[in-house]
Amino acid sequence: MNTIIKNIRLIDFSNGEIKRAHIIFNSMGIIEEILMDYPDNSERELNVIDGKGNYILPGLINAHAHLFGSGKSLEVTGSPNILNVIYRLADTHFGRKIILNRMKKNAQIELMSGVTIIRSVGEFFYQDVRLRDKIDSNKVIGPTLLVSGYFLSVTDGHGAPYLALESDSPWEARRNVRKNVKQGIDWIKICVTGGVTDARRIGEAGALQFTEEEISAICDEAHKNGTMVAAHVESTEGVRIALKGGVDTVEHGARMDDEIIDLFKANPKSLRGYTSLIPTFIVAAPSVYLNEKETTIDFITNENGKYVYQEMLVGFKQAIKNNIKVGIGNDASMSFVSHYDFWRELDHIVKYGNVKTLDVLKLTTKENAKILGIDDKYGSIEVGKMADFIMMKNNPIDDITALKDIDMVIKHGELVEIKKVKRIKHVDSLLDKI
């Protein structure tokens, strides 16, 4: 039997106009009709969901997230010996089960907060693949997942040795692509430069790690299987060699020059002929807008975070100005980035990226779907696409923080039960100051 959501306010992404509408979708969760007038029920039987006059949007897409962590301040620290013991315990049947259950919980929190699709860009022991398969087979309720398994890094590079497969030559890098592909991943995630969280010195975040030759080998190996490559990059030179190597998305990013701008827009070595940018602001914002006593971030991490944030903001504004394809992610699981407040990333872009709310909503729905290659099914409310919706009482175009009060989520035509989520109060109170 088909279902109708009646009495909703539909936002026209082309101009921001609001229209009273009713949406009908079938038992497969595919939209069949979008009506301005309520149909005559005498002609057909319909399950009815009352939209209560709420504003409706396509489900949000988080294009850069992890599922292993909660968003609290750094949860696992200590000497290499302690970390090795923790890792060995995690790499057991019982340990993997704990990780999987934690990831499932975090994915469901994202879903209840309005994120219906997540690209997960790095998890432990391929538990993201396992969770995706459980969701796809309806054994578990959750958002649609696109997963990448382990990072690919150089020896002792970003994420190594615990979250990354390590290599030090083009052929070793190809071998690690093959390992991930055999495990059933959707994306390859590589670390072109150092990162903030595991840097041991100021300047390590953004320092080059992979070479252009290694990146080219990875992209060639992935692309021959139709798999796209996401690249963690946090410096201008890192962005340059990532683009020349043929990556499909640049994660985080940095300031650009003319050569870089041109390569984003026309990249002959990428799978689709262009490369997109996915910034993640809220993960680095505490280093810039809060003091170290409040955040308890150590000095090296804090200084690297400041550098990355400023570079990322400059690069983002250049991308918008030059019509480079841009998506949105928030690096959920990292310190200060929980799974229930994706709206903070959007709000930050409105305030500090100087982008209109309507355009930010497009970026996190329609544009994210295009970047991830799933716009045939997701990203907009159209006949023939999946019934992935979120509804809220207030108009998000007037104030994007309306997204923190999601009233209803529908995933693949099924109404999602929204439960109360345990919040991280000290993290929320700090981020409220930004």
Secondary structure, 3 states (H helix, E strand, C coil): CCEEEEEEEEECCCCCCEEEEEEEECCCCEEEEEECCCCCCCCCCCEEEECCCCEEEECEEEEEECCCCCCCCCCCCCCHHHHHHHHHHHCCHHHHHHHHHHHHHHHHHHHHCCEEEEEECCCCCCHHHHHHHHHHCCCCCCCEEEECCCEEEECCCCCCCCCEEEECCHHHHHHHHHHHHHCCCCEEEEECEECCCCCCCCCCECCECCCHHHHHHHHHHHHCCCCEEEEEECCHHHHHHHHHHCCCEEEECCCCCHHHHHHHHCCCCCCCCCCEEECCCCCCHHHHHCCHHHHCCCHHHHHHHHHHHHHHHHHHHHHHHCCCCECCCCCECCCCCCCCCCHHHHHHHHHHCCCCHHHHHHHHHHHHHHHHCCCCCCCCCCCCCECCEEEECCCCCCCHHHHHCEEEEEECCEEECCCCCCCCHHHHHHHCCC
